[in-house]
Amino acid sequence: MVWNGAGQEGKVRLSDEDMLTFELAYNLHLTVSDLYATMSYEEYVGWLDYLERRPVGWREDDRTFKYLQTQGVKAKPWEIFRSLNPIYNPVSEEVEKPGFMSVASIKASAIFSQMLSAKGGAKFDLE
């Protein structure tokens, strides 16, 4: 936790990581101290991953969205409720990271086809 400057005694500015920790503790009905004292790092990371893919309140939002659909709403679920984005648009494990290309995109590239046509290129395999 980061304490703000002079004259701001008692005022706390939480980092993004601290916000996630407090959110997890709140939803598990624990204090942050209890969470740190009783939870392993692996379990902590597992809970954070779970909450990222299944945000708190997504079931209620999904139920409300389905009700809105019966009333004629044509919008996409995540356009109305941000919590539904990970549910209806799950992130693939093969999402390209900045600066990296997936094997599929490399194989589809022009440079890869040129590599295959080069001498000995037919033996080239990425997998």
MIDOSE-1310 file (N, C-alpha, C; in nm, 2 decimals, decimal comma, always signed):
residues 127
mvwn	+0,08/-0,12/+0,00/+0,00/+0,00/+0,00/+0,09/+0,12/+0,00; +0,05/+0,23/-0,07/+0,12/+0,35/-0,08/+0,05/+0,46/+0,00; +0,12/+0,52/+0,09/+0,06/+0,64/+0,16/+0,08/+0,76/+0,08; -0,02/+0,85/+0,07/-0,01/+0,97/+0,00/+0,08/+1,07/+0,08
gagq	+0,11/+1,18/+0,02/+0,21/+1,28/+0,07/+0,16/+1,34/+0,20; +0,24/+1,44/+0,24/+0,22/+1,51/+0,37/+0,08/+1,57/+0,38; +0,02/+1,57/+0,50/-0,11/+1,63/+0,52/-0,22/+1,53/+0,48; -0,18/+1,41/+0,44/-0,28/+1,31/+0,40/-0,28/+1,19/+0,49
egkv	-0,25/+1,21/+0,62/-0,24/+1,11/+0,71/-0,37/+1,02/+0,71; -0,35/+0,89/+0,71/-0,47/+0,80/+0,71/-0,53/+0,78/+0,58; -0,49/+0,85/+0,48/-0,55/+0,83/+0,34/-0,46/+0,73/+0,27; -0,52/+0,63/+0,21/-0,44/+0,52/+0,15/-0,48/+0,52/+0,00
rlsd	-0,38/+0,50/-0,08/-0,40/+0,49/-0,23/-0,35/+0,35/-0,26; -0,44/+0,26/-0,30/-0,40/+0,12/-0,32/-0,36/+0,10/-0,47; -0,26/+0,01/-0,48/-0,21/-0,02/-0,61/-0,31/-0,12/-0,68; -0,30/-0,14/-0,81/-0,39/-0,24/-0,87/-0,38/-0,37/-0,81
edml	-0,26/-0,42/-0,77/-0,24/-0,55/-0,71/-0,31/-0,55/-0,57; -0,30/-0,44/-0,50/-0,36/-0,43/-0,37/-0,52/-0,43/-0,38; -0,57/-0,37/-0,49/-0,71/-0,37/-0,51/-0,76/-0,51/-0,53; -0,69/-0,59/-0,61/-0,73/-0,73/-0,63/-0,72/-0,81/-0,50
tfel	-0,62/-0,78/-0,42/-0,61/-0,85/-0,29/-0,73/-0,82/-0,20; -0,77/-0,69/-0,20/-0,88/-0,65/-0,11/-1,01/-0,70/-0,17; -1,02/-0,71/-0,30/-1,15/-0,76/-0,36/-1,16/-0,91/-0,33; -1,05/-0,98/-0,34/-1,05/-1,13/-0,31/-1,09/-1,15/-0,16
aynl	-1,02/-1,07/-0,07/-1,05/-1,08/+0,07/-1,20/-1,05/+0,10; -1,25/-0,95/+0,04/-1,39/-0,91/+0,06/-1,48/-1,02/+0,02; -1,46/-1,08/-0,09/-1,55/-1,18/-0,14/-1,53/-1,31/-0,07; -1,42/-1,34/-0,01/-1,40/-1,46/+0,07/-1,43/-1,43/+0,22
hltv	-1,48/-1,31/+0,25/-1,52/-1,27/+0,39/-1,40/-1,29/+0,49; -1,28/-1,24/+0,44/-1,16/-1,25/+0,52/-1,10/-1,11/+0,53; -1,02/-1,09/+0,63/-0,94/-0,96/+0,63/-0,82/-0,99/+0,54; -0,76/-0,89/+0,50/-0,64/-0,90/+0,41/-0,53/-0,98/+0,49
sdly	-0,52/-0,94/+0,62/-0,42/-1,01/+0,71/-0,45/-1,16/+0,72; -0,57/-1,20/+0,73/-0,61/-1,34/+0,74/-0,58/-1,41/+0,61; -0,61/-1,34/+0,50/-0,59/-1,39/+0,37/-0,44/-1,42/+0,35; -0,35/-1,33/+0,38/-0,21/-1,35/+0,37/-0,16/-1,46/+0,46
atms	-0,22/-1,47/+0,58/-0,17/-1,57/+0,68/-0,22/-1,71/+0,65; -0,33/-1,73/+0,58/-0,39/-1,86/+0,56/-0,38/-1,91/+0,42; -0,35/-1,83/+0,32/-0,36/-1,87/+0,18/-0,22/-1,88/+0,12; -0,19/-1,99/+0,05/-0,07/-2,01/-0,02/-0,07/-1,92/-0,14
yeey	+0,05/-1,89/-0,19/+0,06/-1,80/-0,31/-0,01/-1,87/-0,43; +0,01/-2,00/-0,45/-0,06/-2,07/-0,56/-0,21/-2,06/-0,55; -0,27/-2,07/-0,43/-0,41/-2,06/-0,42/-0,45/-1,91/-0,45; -0,37/-1,82/-0,40/-0,40/-1,68/-0,42/-0,41/-1,64/-0,57
vgwl	-0,31/-1,69/-0,65/-0,30/-1,67/-0,79/-0,42/-1,74/-0,86; -0,45/-1,86/-0,81/-0,57/-1,93/-0,86/-0,70/-1,85/-0,85; -0,72/-1,80/-0,73/-0,84/-1,72/-0,70/-0,84/-1,59/-0,79; -0,73/-1,53/-0,81/-0,72/-1,41/-0,90/-0,76/-1,45/-1,04
dyle	-0,71/-1,56/-1,09/-0,74/-1,61/-1,22/-0,89/-1,64/-1,23; -0,94/-1,70/-1,13/-1,09/-1,74/-1,13/-1,17/-1,61/-1,14; -1,14/-1,51/-1,05/-1,22/-1,39/-1,05/-1,20/-1,31/-1,18; -1,09/-1,32/-1,25/-1,08/-1,26/-1,38/-1,17/-1,32/-1,48
rrpv	-1,18/-1,45/-1,48/-1,26/-1,52/-1,58/-1,41/-1,54/-1,54; -1,44/-1,52/-1,41/-1,57/-1,53/-1,36/-1,59/-1,41/-1,26; -1,61/-1,29/-1,31/-1,62/-1,17/-1,22/-1,74/-1,18/-1,13; -1,72/-1,13/-1,01/-1,82/-1,13/-0,91/-1,95/-1,06/-0,97
gwre	-2,06/-1,13/-0,95/-2,19/-1,07/-1,00/-2,22/-1,11/-1,14; -2,14/-1,19/-1,21/-2,17/-1,22/-1,35/-2,30/-1,29/-1,37; -2,33/-1,38/-1,27/-2,45/-1,46/-1,29/-2,58/-1,37/-1,28; -2,58/-1,28/-1,19/-2,69/-1,18/-1,18/-2,70/-1,10/-1,31
ddrt	-2,58/-1,05/-1,36/-2,58/-0,97/-1,48/-2,63/-1,05/-1,60; -2,59/-1,18/-1,60/-2,64/-1,26/-1,71/-2,79/-1,29/-1,71; -2,84/-1,31/-1,59/-2,98/-1,33/-1,57/-3,06/-1,20/-1,61; -3,01/-1,09/-1,57/-3,07/-0,96/-1,61/-3,06/-0,94/-1,76
fkyl	-2,95/-0,97/-1,82/-2,94/-0,96/-1,96/-3,04/-1,04/-2,04; -3,06/-1,17/-1,99/-3,15/-1,25/-2,06/-3,29/-1,20/-2,04; -3,32/-1,14/-1,93/-3,45/-1,08/-1,91/-3,47/-0,96/-2,01; -3,36/-0,88/-2,03/-3,36/-0,77/-2,12/-3,38/-0,82/-2,26
qtqg	-3,33/-0,93/-2,30/-3,35/-0,99/-2,43/-3,49/-1,02/-2,46; -3,56/-1,07/-2,35/-3,70/-1,10/-2,37/-3,78/-0,97/-2,39; -3,73/-0,86/-2,35/-3,79/-0,73/-2,37/-3,75/-0,66/-2,50; -3,67/-0,73/-2,58/-3,64/-0,68/-2,71/-3,50/-0,61/-2,72
vkak	-3,42/-0,62/-2,62/-3,29/-0,56/-2,63/-3,20/-0,64/-2,72; -3,14/-0,57/-2,82/-3,06/-0,64/-2,92/-2,91/-0,63/-2,90; -2,87/-0,56/-2,80/-2,72/-0,53/-2,77/-2,65/-0,66/-2,73; -2,52/-0,66/-2,75/-2,44/-0,78/-2,70/-2,43/-0,77/-2,55
pwei	-2,42/-0,89/-2,48/-2,42/-0,89/-2,34/-2,31/-0,80/-2,27; -2,19/-0,81/-2,33/-2,08/-0,73/-2,28/-2,09/-0,58/-2,30; -2,18/-0,54/-2,39/-2,20/-0,40/-2,42/-2,28/-0,34/-2,30; -2,36/-0,42/-2,24/-2,45/-0,37/-2,13/-2,38/-0,40/-1,99
frsl	-2,32/-0,52/-1,98/-2,26/-0,56/-1,85/-2,11/-0,60/-1,88; -2,02/-0,52/-1,83/-1,88/-0,55/-1,85/-1,84/-0,68/-1,80; -1,91/-0,72/-1,69/-1,87/-0,85/-1,62/-1,90/-0,97/-1,71; -1,98/-0,95/-1,82/-2,01/-1,06/-1,91/-1,91/-1,08/-2,02
npiy	-1,82/-0,99/-2,04/-1,72/-1,00/-2,14/-1,64/-1,13/-2,13; -1,58/-1,16/-2,01/-1,50/-1,29/-2,00/-1,59/-1,41/-2,02; -1,72/-1,40/-2,00/-1,81/-1,52/-2,01/-1,84/-1,55/-2,16; -1,88/-1,44/-2,23/-1,92/-1,46/-2,37/-1,80/-1,44/-2,47
npvs	-1,69/-1,38/-2,42/-1,57/-1,37/-2,51/-1,45/-1,42/-2,43; -1,44/-1,55/-2,40/-1,33/-1,59/-2,32/-1,20/-1,57/-2,40; -1,09/-1,54/-2,33/-0,96/-1,52/-2,39/-0,90/-1,65/-2,42; -0,86/-1,67/-2,54/-0,79/-1,80/-2,58/-0,65/-1,80/-2,52
eeve	-0,61/-1,92/-2,49/-0,48/-1,94/-2,43/-0,37/-1,90/-2,53; -0,40/-1,90/-2,66/-0,30/-1,87/-2,76/-0,31/-1,72/-2,81; -0,35/-1,63/-2,72/-0,36/-1,49/-2,75/-0,22/-1,44/-2,78; -0,20/-1,37/-2,88/-0,07/-1,31/-2,92/-0,03/-1,20/-2,82
kpgf	+0,09/-1,21/-2,76/+0,14/-1,11/-2,68/+0,21/-1,01/-2,76; +0,22/-0,89/-2,72/+0,29/-0,79/-2,80/+0,43/-0,83/-2,82; +0,47/-0,83/-2,95/+0,61/-0,86/-2,98/+0,63/-1,01/-3,02; +0,52/-1,09/-3,00/+0,53/-1,23/-3,03/+0,42/-1,27/-3,13
msva	+0,45/-1,38/-3,21/+0,35/-1,43/-3,30/+0,32/-1,57/-3,27; +0,20/-1,61/-3,29/+0,16/-1,75/-3,27/+0,21/-1,83/-3,39; +0,22/-1,96/-3,36/+0,27/-2,05/-3,47/+0,18/-2,04/-3,59; +0,05/-2,04/-3,57/-0,05/-2,03/-3,68/-0,02/-1,91/-3,77
sika	+0,00/-1,79/-3,70/+0,02/-1,67/-3,78/+0,16/-1,67/-3,85; +0,26/-1,74/-3,79/+0,39/-1,75/-3,86/+0,37/-1,83/-3,98; +0,30/-1,95/-3,97/+0,28/-2,04/-4,08/+0,20/-1,97/-4,19; +0,12/-1,88/-4,16/+0,03/-1,81/-4,26/+0,11/-1,69/-4,33
saif	+0,23/-1,66/-4,28/+0,30/-1,54/-4,33/+0,37/-1,57/-4,46; +0,39/-1,47/-4,53/+0,46/-1,48/-4,66/+0,61/-1,52/-4,64; +0,67/-1,48/-4,54/+0,81/-1,51/-4,51/+0,83/-1,66/-4,48; +0,73/-1,72/-4,42/+0,73/-1,86/-4,39/+0,72/-1,94/-4,52
sqml	+0,63/-1,90/-4,61/+0,62/-1,97/-4,74/+0,75/-1,96/-4,82; +0,82/-1,85/-4,81/+0,95/-1,83/-4,88/+1,06/-1,92/-4,81; +1,05/-1,93/-4,68/+1,14/-2,02/-4,61/+1,13/-2,17/-4,66; +1,00/-2,21/-4,68/+0,97/-2,34/-4,72/+1,02/-2,37/-4,86
sakg	+1,02/-2,27/-4,95/+1,06/-2,28/-5,09/+1,21/-2,27/-5,10; +1,28/-2,23/-5,00/+1,43/-2,22/-5,01/+1,49/-2,36/-5,00; +1,61/-2,37/-5,04/+1,68/-2,50/-5,04/+1,68/-2,56/-4,90; +1,63/-2,68/-4,89/+1,62/-2,75/-4,76/+1,50/-2,70/-4,67
gakf	+1,42/-2,61/-4,73/+1,31/-2,55/-4,65/+1,20/-2,65/-4,62; +1,18/-2,75/-4,70/+1,08/-2,84/-4,68/+1,09/-2,92/-4,55; +1,22/-2,92/-4,50/+1,24/-2,99/-4,38/+1,21/-2,91/-4,25; +1,19/-2,78/-4,28/+1,17/-2,68/-4,17/+1,03/-2,71/-4,11
dle	+1,03/-2,72/-3,97/+0,90/-2,75/-3,90/+0,91/-2,67/-3,77; +0,80/-2,60/-3,74/+0,79/-2,52/-3,62/+0,75/-2,60/-3,50; +0,69/-2,71/-3,52/+0,63/-2,78/-3,40/+0,72/-2,90/-3,36
